[in-house]
Amino acid sequence: MNLRAIVWLLGCVALLMAAFLALPALLALALGDAQSARAFALSSAGSAAVGALLWWRFRGSIRTRDGRVDFHRREGLATVGLVWLVCTALGALPFVVSGFMRSPVDALFESASGFTTTGASILSPARIDQLPAALAFWRALTHWVGGIGIVLVFVVLFPVGGRSLFRSEVVGVSREASLQRVRDSALAVVRVYVALTVLHVVALLFAGVSLLDAVMHAFSSLATGGFSNHGASVAWFSSWAVEAIIIVFMIAAGMNFSLWDAVVRLGPRRAWALARANSELWLYLGLIAGATLFCTLVLWLWGGSNGDPASNLPDYSHILTAFRDASFSVSSIQTCTGYATADFDRWPDACRFALMLCVFFGACTGSTGGGIKILRVAILAKAALAAVLGFSRPRALHPVRVDGAVLGDDVVAASTRYFALWILVALGGALCLATLGSDLETALSAAVVCLNNCGPGLASVGPAADYGHLPDLSKLLLAFLMIAGRLEFYAVAVLFVPGFWRR
């Protein structure tokens, strides 16, 4: 294990973080907010100082004396796991230095939620409305940087050891990094991500949203994060057009980015042919459509207050109102974005359960969305069916196919192992939260949504609530679950295996 090279790379990432921290400082100066400008300037300077020290002290460590790169998959895994921990710590600095958050644990939770694109917050809606513009921009920027992957950005700027980093950061069952040049693949993802962000900003501007609001919500939507600078979230705009635009881009961000790259490289016609043959994409879109239709009908038949002004329930006596809230909530939860226009925790249990299933399935592989991922769920379902068929015809072959291709046993086993690990971690996290004082519904939903990087859960962590009331140990546990879920366990788990660090 080349520990010196890992530390050198962490120094480079700290320098990169210093550059990101300087952006809100410039915004605060432009808006005349001296206190926020000072907080971000100090945070940026501190990050730069640490980064420069590590970079200078361990420079050249990534290569051997004869010029060969001494950086492999094991170092890549360690670097990815440590990068997210380091960036969470550095990202928490402005919240503490500015004085807006007095608790370092709260700041770490908010930072972890931002970089992992979870969107869970310890801030109440009233506190979110009190956020200085620079801090609100930083929350959105952590989403955008985390969505594209801190390490992915790092690979583009510092391609040394890039293959190991790229394959450790880009999670899922795809092994595309071994088939293409790593830097070209990374640049393709960045190009699509930036282009969609710009389109999202322009669309929101045409819908009448201010420039700062448009940029911050584009950052959150494309990263499937969910942080808003308004306590009422997207409901603050009270606009069908804004909600429709955000729905489109949330769904787009939940798709595999290789499909969007194909549109750029191959043209719309070839890209459409690829999309038609992609079963994961159609299952993803079908789940969103089906869950939206189901929730719309349940809400309409339920009616809520049914127009009674004395009731404290929402009025779903009109099917268009039910469709509006259902379509936005389903798109937000399925992609694990976490925006809210309605308090779905007050909906009928059938709708609440359907939304938790959406959290469980999540978005597509190769996207910024969270969840177990649609392709894994499909592989698990087909593997289960093959196992059942094997009992009826034990001598026959029952291969697992995806898009006409037979999957190897190693791919099926990898999906099965991941699902088993997800269940163990989710239940273990829920048990710990319940032990620390949370009720069962809160504990289970909080563990699931944080592990799947979604944000709003049920009960006391619902879409109209926050995580600020939880004890510090619960917040630290949930922050760890966010990072573990974002990196799909392995890059974090190996950090705690003693044998992993031995030469």
C-alpha positions as CSV (number, residue, x, y, z in Angstrom):
1,M,0.0,0.0,0.0
2,N,1.5,3.3,-1.1
3,L,0.3,5.5,1.8
4,R,2.4,8.4,0.8
5,A,0.7,8.6,-2.6
6,I,-2.7,8.5,-1.0
7,V,-1.8,11.4,1.3
8,W,-0.4,13.4,-1.7
9,L,-3.7,12.9,-3.6
10,L,-5.7,14.0,-0.5
11,G,-3.6,17.1,-0.5
12,C,-4.5,17.7,-4.1
13,V,-8.2,17.3,-3.3
14,A,-7.9,19.7,-0.4
15,L,-6.5,22.3,-2.9
16,L,-9.4,21.6,-5.2
17,M,-11.8,22.1,-2.3
18,A,-10.1,25.4,-1.5
19,A,-11.0,26.6,-5.0
20,F,-14.6,25.5,-4.6
21,L,-14.8,27.3,-1.2
22,A,-13.6,30.5,-2.8
23,L,-16.7,30.7,-5.1
24,P,-19.2,31.4,-2.3
25,A,-16.7,33.9,-0.9
26,L,-16.8,35.8,-4.1
27,L,-20.6,35.7,-4.2
28,A,-20.7,37.0,-0.6
29,L,-18.4,39.9,-1.5
30,A,-20.6,40.7,-4.5
31,L,-23.7,40.7,-2.3
32,G,-22.0,42.8,0.4
33,D,-22.1,40.0,3.0
34,A,-18.8,40.6,4.8
35,Q,-19.4,38.0,7.5
36,S,-20.1,35.1,5.0
37,A,-17.2,36.3,2.8
38,R,-14.8,36.1,5.8
39,A,-16.1,32.7,6.8
40,F,-15.6,31.2,3.3
41,A,-12.2,33.0,2.8
42,L,-10.9,31.5,6.1
43,S,-12.3,28.1,5.2
44,S,-10.7,28.3,1.7
45,A,-7.4,29.5,3.2
46,G,-7.3,26.7,5.7
47,S,-8.1,24.0,3.1
48,A,-5.5,25.5,0.8
49,A,-2.9,25.5,3.6
50,V,-3.5,21.9,4.5
51,G,-3.6,20.9,0.8
52,A,-0.4,22.7,-0.1
53,L,1.5,21.2,2.9
54,L,0.5,17.6,2.0
55,W,1.1,18.2,-1.7
56,W,4.6,19.6,-1.1
57,R,5.6,17.1,1.6
58,F,4.6,14.0,-0.4
59,R,5.1,15.2,-4.0
60,G,6.5,12.5,-6.3
61,S,5.2,9.7,-4.1
62,I,2.9,8.4,-6.7
63,R,5.8,7.2,-8.9
64,T,8.7,4.9,-8.2
65,R,12.3,5.9,-8.8
66,D,12.3,4.5,-12.3
67,G,9.2,6.5,-13.2
68,R,6.5,3.8,-13.0
69,V,3.1,4.8,-11.5
70,D,2.9,3.1,-8.1
71,F,-0.9,3.5,-7.7
72,H,-3.3,0.6,-8.1
73,R,-6.9,-0.4,-7.4
74,R,-6.2,-0.8,-3.6
75,E,-4.8,2.7,-3.4
76,G,-7.7,3.9,-5.5
77,L,-10.3,2.4,-3.1
78,A,-8.6,3.9,-0.1
79,T,-8.4,7.3,-1.7
80,V,-12.0,7.4,-2.8
81,G,-13.2,6.5,0.7
82,L,-10.9,9.0,2.4
83,V,-11.7,11.8,-0.1
84,W,-15.4,11.8,0.9
85,L,-14.5,11.9,4.6
86,V,-12.0,14.7,4.1
87,C,-14.3,16.7,1.9
88,T,-17.1,16.3,4.3
89,A,-14.9,17.7,7.1
90,L,-13.7,20.6,4.9
91,G,-17.2,21.3,3.6
92,A,-18.4,21.7,7.2
93,L,-16.0,24.5,8.0
94,P,-18.1,27.5,6.6
95,F,-21.1,26.5,8.6
96,V,-19.1,26.6,11.8
97,V,-16.8,29.5,11.1
98,S,-19.8,31.7,10.0
99,G,-21.5,31.0,13.3
100,F,-24.6,29.8,11.6
101,M,-24.2,26.3,13.1
102,R,-22.7,26.1,16.5
103,S,-22.5,22.3,16.6
104,P,-19.7,20.7,14.6
105,V,-21.8,17.5,14.4
106,D,-24.6,19.5,12.7
107,A,-22.2,21.0,10.3
108,L,-20.7,17.6,9.4
109,F,-24.2,16.2,8.9
110,E,-25.1,19.0,6.5
111,S,-21.9,18.7,4.6
112,A,-22.2,14.9,4.3
113,S,-25.7,15.3,3.1
114,G,-24.6,17.9,0.5
115,F,-21.7,16.0,-1.0
116,T,-23.5,12.7,-1.0
117,T,-26.6,14.4,-2.7
118,T,-28.8,13.1,0.1
119,G,-30.6,16.4,0.9
120,A,-31.4,15.6,4.5
121,S,-31.0,18.7,6.6
122,I,-30.8,19.5,10.3
123,L,-32.2,23.0,9.4
124,S,-35.9,23.7,10.0
125,P,-37.8,25.4,7.1
126,A,-37.6,28.7,9.1
127,R,-33.8,28.3,9.5
128,I,-33.4,27.6,5.8
129,D,-35.2,30.9,5.0
130,Q,-32.7,32.6,7.2
131,L,-29.6,31.2,5.4
132,P,-27.3,33.8,4.0
133,A,-27.1,33.6,0.2
134,A,-23.5,32.4,0.2
135,L,-24.2,29.5,2.6
136,A,-27.3,28.5,0.6
137,F,-25.2,28.6,-2.6
138,W,-22.5,26.4,-0.8
139,R,-25.1,23.8,0.1
140,A,-26.2,23.6,-3.5
141,L,-22.7,23.6,-4.8
142,T,-21.8,20.6,-2.5
143,H,-24.6,18.8,-4.3
144,W,-23.4,19.6,-7.7
145,V,-19.8,18.7,-6.9
146,G,-20.8,15.5,-5.1
147,G,-23.2,14.6,-7.9
148,I,-20.5,14.6,-10.5
149,G,-18.2,12.9,-8.1
150,I,-15.4,14.7,-6.3
151,V,-13.0,12.0,-7.5
152,L,-14.4,12.2,-11.0
153,V,-13.6,15.9,-11.1
154,F,-10.2,15.1,-9.7
155,V,-9.5,12.5,-12.4
156,V,-10.2,15.1,-15.1
157,L,-7.8,17.6,-13.6
158,F,-5.2,15.2,-12.2
159,P,-5.2,12.1,-14.4
160,V,-2.3,10.3,-12.6
161,G,-3.7,7.0,-11.3
162,G,-7.0,7.9,-12.9
163,R,-8.1,4.4,-13.9
164,S,-8.0,3.1,-10.3
165,L,-9.8,6.2,-9.0
166,F,-12.4,6.2,-11.8
167,R,-13.4,2.6,-11.4
168,S,-13.6,3.1,-7.6
169,E,-15.8,6.1,-7.9
170,V,-18.2,5.2,-10.8
171,V,-20.3,2.6,-9.0
172,G,-22.6,0.0,-10.4
173,V,-22.3,-3.2,-12.4
174,S,-20.7,-1.5,-15.5
175,R,-17.1,-2.1,-16.2
176,E,-16.9,0.6,-18.9
177,A,-13.7,2.1,-17.4
178,S,-11.8,-0.9,-18.5
179,L,-13.0,-0.6,-22.1
180,Q,-12.3,3.1,-22.8
181,R,-9.7,5.5,-21.9
182,V,-10.4,6.7,-18.4
183,R,-9.9,10.4,-19.0
184,D,-12.1,10.4,-22.1
185,S,-14.8,8.7,-20.2
186,A,-14.6,11.1,-17.3
187,L,-14.6,14.1,-19.7
188,A,-17.7,12.7,-21.4
189,V,-19.6,12.5,-18.1
190,V,-18.5,16.1,-17.1
191,R,-19.5,17.4,-20.5
192,V,-23.0,16.0,-20.3
193,Y,-23.4,17.0,-16.7
194,V,-22.4,20.6,-17.4
195,A,-24.5,20.9,-20.5
196,L,-27.6,19.6,-18.7
197,T,-27.0,22.0,-15.8
198,V,-26.8,25.0,-18.2
199,L,-30.0,23.9,-20.0
200,H,-31.7,23.5,-16.6
201,V,-30.7,27.1,-15.6
202,V,-31.9,28.5,-18.9
203,A,-35.3,26.7,-18.6
204,L,-35.8,28.0,-15.1
205,L,-35.0,31.5,-16.1
206,F,-37.6,31.3,-18.9
207,A,-40.1,30.2,-16.2
208,G,-39.5,33.4,-14.3
209,V,-37.1,32.2,-11.6
210,S,-34.3,34.5,-10.5
211,L,-30.7,33.7,-11.6
212,L,-29.5,32.7,-8.2
213,D,-32.5,30.5,-7.5
214,A,-32.2,29.0,-11.0
215,V,-28.5,28.1,-10.5
216,M,-29.0,26.7,-7.0
217,H,-32.0,24.5,-8.0
218,A,-30.2,23.4,-11.2
219,F,-27.3,22.3,-9.0
220,S,-29.6,20.3,-6.7
221,S,-31.8,18.8,-9.4
222,L,-29.0,17.6,-11.7
223,A,-27.2,16.1,-8.7
224,T,-30.5,14.6,-7.5
225,G,-29.7,16.3,-4.1
226,G,-32.8,18.3,-3.0
227,F,-31.3,21.2,-1.1
228,S,-33.3,24.4,-1.7
229,N,-32.7,27.9,-0.5
230,H,-36.4,28.1,0.5
231,G,-37.9,26.5,3.6
232,A,-41.0,25.5,1.5
233,S,-38.7,23.8,-1.1
234,V,-40.0,23.9,-4.6
235,A,-43.5,24.7,-3.4
236,W,-42.2,28.2,-2.7
237,F,-42.4,29.0,-6.4
238,S,-46.1,27.9,-6.6
239,S,-45.7,27.3,-10.3
240,W,-46.7,24.4,-12.5
241,A,-44.0,25.4,-15.0
242,V,-41.2,25.4,-12.5
243,E,-42.3,22.0,-11.1
244,A,-42.6,20.5,-14.6
245,I,-39.1,21.7,-15.6
246,I,-37.6,20.3,-12.4
247,I,-39.5,17.0,-12.9
248,V,-38.0,16.7,-16.4
249,F,-34.4,17.3,-15.2
250,M,-34.7,15.1,-12.2
251,I,-35.8,12.2,-14.4
252,A,-33.0,13.1,-16.9
253,A,-30.4,13.0,-14.0
254,G,-31.7,9.6,-12.9
255,M,-30.9,8.1,-16.3
256,N,-27.6,6.5,-17.2
257,F,-25.4,9.4,-18.4
258,S,-23.9,7.2,-21.1
259,L,-27.2,7.6,-22.9
260,W,-26.9,11.3,-22.8
261,D,-23.3,11.1,-24.0
262,A,-24.4,8.9,-26.9
263,V,-26.7,11.8,-28.0
264,V,-23.7,14.0,-28.2
265,R,-21.3,11.6,-29.8
266,L,-23.6,9.5,-32.0
267,G,-26.5,11.8,-32.7
268,P,-30.2,11.5,-31.6
269,R,-31.1,8.7,-34.0
270,R,-28.3,6.3,-32.9
271,A,-28.9,7.3,-29.3
272,W,-32.6,6.6,-29.6
273,A,-31.8,3.1,-31.0
274,L,-29.6,2.5,-27.9
275,A,-32.3,3.8,-25.6
276,R,-35.0,1.5,-27.1
277,A,-32.8,-1.5,-26.4
278,N,-32.1,-0.4,-22.8
279,S,-34.5,-2.3,-20.6
280,E,-33.3,-0.5,-17.4
281,L,-34.4,2.8,-18.9
282,W,-37.9,1.6,-19.7
283,L,-38.3,-0.1,-16.4
284,Y,-37.2,3.1,-14.7
285,L,-39.7,5.3,-16.7
286,G,-42.4,2.7,-16.2
287,L,-42.0,2.7,-12.5
288,I,-42.2,6.4,-12.3
289,A,-45.4,6.4,-14.5
290,G,-47.0,3.5,-12.6
291,A,-46.3,5.0,-9.2
292,T,-47.5,8.4,-10.3
293,L,-50.8,6.9,-11.6
294,F,-51.2,4.8,-8.5
295,C,-50.7,7.8,-6.1
296,T,-52.8,10.1,-8.2
297,L,-55.8,7.7,-8.1
298,V,-55.4,6.9,-4.4
299,L,-55.1,10.7,-3.5
300,W,-58.1,11.5,-5.7
301,L,-60.3,8.8,-4.2
302,W,-59.2,9.7,-0.7
303,G,-59.9,13.4,-1.3
304,G,-58.0,14.7,1.7
305,S,-60.0,17.6,3.0
306,N,-62.4,17.4,0.0
307,G,-62.6,21.2,0.1
308,D,-63.5,21.5,3.8
309,P,-61.8,24.7,5.0
310,A,-61.9,23.4,8.6
311,S,-59.7,20.4,7.8
312,N,-55.9,20.6,8.1
313,L,-55.5,18.1,5.2
314,P,-54.7,19.0,1.6
315,D,-57.5,19.1,-0.8
316,Y,-57.3,16.4,-3.4
317,S,-60.9,16.5,-4.6
318,H,-59.6,17.6,-8.1
319,I,-57.7,14.9,-9.9
320,L,-55.3,17.5,-11.5
321,T,-54.2,18.6,-8.0
322,A,-53.6,15.0,-7.1
323,F,-51.7,14.4,-10.3
324,R,-49.5,17.5,-9.8
325,D,-48.4,16.5,-6.3
326,A,-48.1,12.8,-7.1
327,S,-46.0,13.3,-10.2
328,F,-43.6,15.7,-8.5
329,S,-43.3,13.5,-5.3
330,V,-42.8,10.3,-7.2
331,S,-40.2,11.8,-9.5
332,S,-38.4,13.4,-6.6
333,I,-38.4,10.2,-4.5
334,Q,-37.7,7.7,-7.3
335,T,-34.6,9.7,-8.4
336,C,-33.7,10.1,-4.7
337,T,-33.7,13.9,-5.1
338,G,-35.8,14.8,-2.1
339,Y,-37.5,18.0,-3.2
340,A,-41.0,18.4,-1.8
341,T,-44.1,20.3,-2.9
342,A,-46.4,18.4,-0.6
343,D,-46.1,16.7,2.8
344,F,-46.5,13.1,1.6
345,D,-46.2,11.9,5.2
346,R,-49.9,13.0,5.6
347,W,-51.0,10.9,2.6
348,P,-52.7,7.5,2.9
349,D,-50.5,4.7,3.9
350,A,-50.7,3.1,0.5
351,C,-49.1,6.2,-1.0
352,R,-46.4,6.4,1.7
353,F,-45.6,2.7,1.1
354,A,-45.4,3.2,-2.6
355,L,-43.0,6.1,-2.2
356,M,-40.7,4.1,0.1
357,L,-40.6,1.4,-2.6
358,C,-39.5,4.1,-5.0
359,V,-36.7,5.0,-2.6
360,F,-35.7,1.3,-2.5
361,F,-35.6,0.9,-6.3
362,G,-33.9,4.2,-7.0
363,A,-32.6,5.5,-10.3
364,C,-30.5,3.9,-13.1
365,T,-26.9,2.8,-12.9
366,G,-24.5,5.4,-14.1
367,S,-26.7,8.2,-12.9
368,T,-26.4,10.8,-10.1
369,G,-29.5,9.1,-8.4
370,G,-29.4,6.9,-5.4
371,G,-31.2,3.7,-4.4
372,I,-30.3,0.1,-5.0
373,K,-30.5,0.9,-8.7
374,I,-33.1,-0.4,-11.2
375,L,-30.7,-2.8,-13.0
376,R,-29.7,-4.5,-9.8
377,V,-33.4,-5.0,-8.9
378,A,-34.1,-6.4,-12.3
379,I,-31.1,-8.8,-12.0
380,L,-32.3,-9.9,-8.6
381,A,-35.8,-10.5,-9.8
382,K,-34.6,-12.6,-12.8
383,A,-32.2,-14.5,-10.6
384,A,-35.0,-15.4,-8.2
385,L,-37.2,-16.5,-11.1
386,A,-34.4,-18.6,-12.5
387,A,-33.9,-20.2,-9.1
388,V,-37.7,-21.1,-8.9
389,L,-37.6,-22.5,-12.5
390,G,-34.5,-24.6,-11.4
391,F,-36.7,-26.5,-8.9
392,S,-39.2,-27.5,-11.6
393,R,-36.5,-28.4,-14.2
394,P,-33.2,-28.9,-12.3
395,R,-31.3,-30.2,-15.4
396,A,-32.3,-27.3,-17.6
397,L,-30.2,-24.2,-18.0
398,H,-31.9,-21.0,-16.7
399,P,-29.5,-18.1,-17.5
400,V,-30.2,-14.6,-16.4
401,R,-30.4,-12.3,-19.4
402,V,-30.4,-8.5,-19.6
403,D,-31.1,-6.9,-23.0
404,G,-30.6,-10.2,-24.6
405,A,-27.1,-10.8,-23.1
406,V,-26.5,-13.6,-20.7
407,L,-25.0,-12.4,-17.4
408,G,-22.1,-14.2,-15.9
409,D,-22.5,-15.8,-12.5
410,D,-20.1,-13.2,-11.1
411,V,-22.4,-10.4,-12.1
412,V,-25.4,-12.0,-10.6
413,A,-23.5,-12.9,-7.4
414,A,-22.2,-9.3,-7.1
415,S,-25.8,-8.0,-7.2
416,T,-26.9,-10.5,-4.7
417,R,-24.0,-9.7,-2.3
418,Y,-24.8,-6.0,-2.6
419,F,-28.4,-6.5,-1.8
420,A,-27.6,-8.7,1.2
421,L,-25.1,-6.1,2.4
422,W,-27.7,-3.3,1.9
423,I,-30.3,-5.2,4.0
424,L,-27.8,-5.8,6.8
425,V,-26.6,-2.2,6.9
426,A,-30.1,-0.7,6.6
427,L,-31.5,-2.9,9.4
428,G,-28.4,-2.4,11.6
429,G,-28.7,1.3,11.1
430,A,-32.4,1.3,12.0
431,L,-31.7,-0.8,15.1
432,C,-29.0,1.7,16.3
433,L,-31.3,4.7,15.7
434,A,-34.1,3.0,17.6
435,T,-31.7,2.2,20.4
436,L,-30.7,5.9,20.5
437,G,-34.4,6.9,21.0
438,S,-36.1,7.2,17.6
439,D,-39.5,5.6,17.1
440,L,-39.6,2.6,14.8
441,E,-41.0,4.4,11.7
442,T,-38.5,7.2,12.0
443,A,-35.6,4.9,12.6
444,L,-36.4,2.6,9.7
445,S,-37.2,5.3,7.2
446,A,-34.2,7.5,8.2
447,A,-31.8,4.6,7.8
448,V,-33.3,3.7,4.4
449,V,-33.4,7.2,2.9
450,C,-30.0,8.2,4.1
451,L,-28.4,4.9,2.9
452,N,-30.2,5.5,-0.5
453,N,-29.2,9.2,-0.5
454,C,-32.8,10.4,-0.7
455,G,-33.4,12.8,2.2
456,P,-37.0,13.0,3.4
457,G,-38.3,10.0,5.3
458,L,-41.4,9.4,7.4
459,A,-42.7,10.4,10.9
460,S,-40.3,12.9,12.6
461,V,-38.0,13.0,9.6
462,G,-40.8,13.6,7.0
463,P,-40.7,16.1,4.2
464,A,-42.1,18.9,6.4
465,A,-39.7,18.0,9.3
466,D,-35.9,17.9,9.7
467,Y,-33.1,15.9,11.3
468,G,-32.1,18.6,13.8
469,H,-33.9,17.0,16.8
470,L,-31.9,13.8,16.6
471,P,-29.1,13.1,19.1
472,D,-25.5,13.7,17.9
473,L,-24.7,10.0,17.7
474,S,-27.7,9.5,15.4
475,K,-26.6,12.3,13.1
476,L,-23.1,10.9,12.9
477,L,-24.5,7.4,12.1
478,L,-26.7,8.8,9.4
479,A,-23.8,10.8,7.9
480,F,-21.8,7.6,7.8
481,L,-24.7,5.8,6.1
482,M,-24.9,8.6,3.5
483,I,-21.3,8.2,2.6
484,A,-21.5,4.4,2.6
485,G,-24.6,4.5,0.4
486,R,-23.0,7.0,-2.0
487,L,-19.9,4.8,-2.5
488,E,-22.0,1.6,-2.4
489,F,-20.2,0.3,0.7
490,Y,-17.0,-1.2,-0.5
491,A,-14.8,1.9,-0.7
492,V,-15.8,2.8,2.9
493,A,-15.9,-0.7,4.3
494,V,-12.3,-1.5,3.3
495,L,-11.1,1.4,5.4
496,F,-12.0,-0.6,8.5
497,V,-10.3,-3.8,7.4
498,P,-6.8,-4.0,9.0
499,G,-5.5,-6.4,6.4
500,F,-6.3,-3.9,3.6
501,W,-3.6,-1.5,4.8
502,R,-0.8,-4.1,5.0
503,R,1.7,-4.2,2.3
